[in-house]
Amino acid sequence: MKRVLLIGAFLVSALSPQILQAQISAKQAKADKLYAQLAFDAAIPLYEQLAKKSDDPSIKLKLANSYRLTQNFIKAEYWYEQ
C-alpha cells in the first residue's frame, strides 16, 4: 500500500509541471486568438494571468500592445518597461 501511494505521489509531482505548461499553452492560444481578432479587452485578463506565471517577453509585449490599443497608456507603459 505504501508503495502505491509513493508511486502515486511521484507521478503527481512529476506530471504537475507538464500539466501547468499545458494550461499555460491553452490559455496563451486563446489570448493570441482574441488578440488576432482585435478583441484586446478580452485578451488583457488572459495575458495578465499568463504574465504572472511566465517571463515570456512576447506575452508582455502583447499585453502592453493590448493596453495601448485600448488607450490605457499607463498600464501599457508599465508592461513595455518589463
DADAFEN-V984035 format. One record per pair of residues at least 6 apart in sequence whose C-alpha atoms are under 6 Angstrom apart, sorted by the first residue. I is the first residue (numbers start at 1). J is the second residue. D is the distance in Angstrom with one decimal. If there is no record, write none. Layout:
I:J:D  I:J:D
This chain:
31:43:4.9  31:46:5.8  34:43:5.5  35:43:5.9  40:66:5.1  47:63:5.7  60:79:6.0  64:76:4.3  64:79:4.9  64:80:5.6  67:76:4.9  68:76:5.2
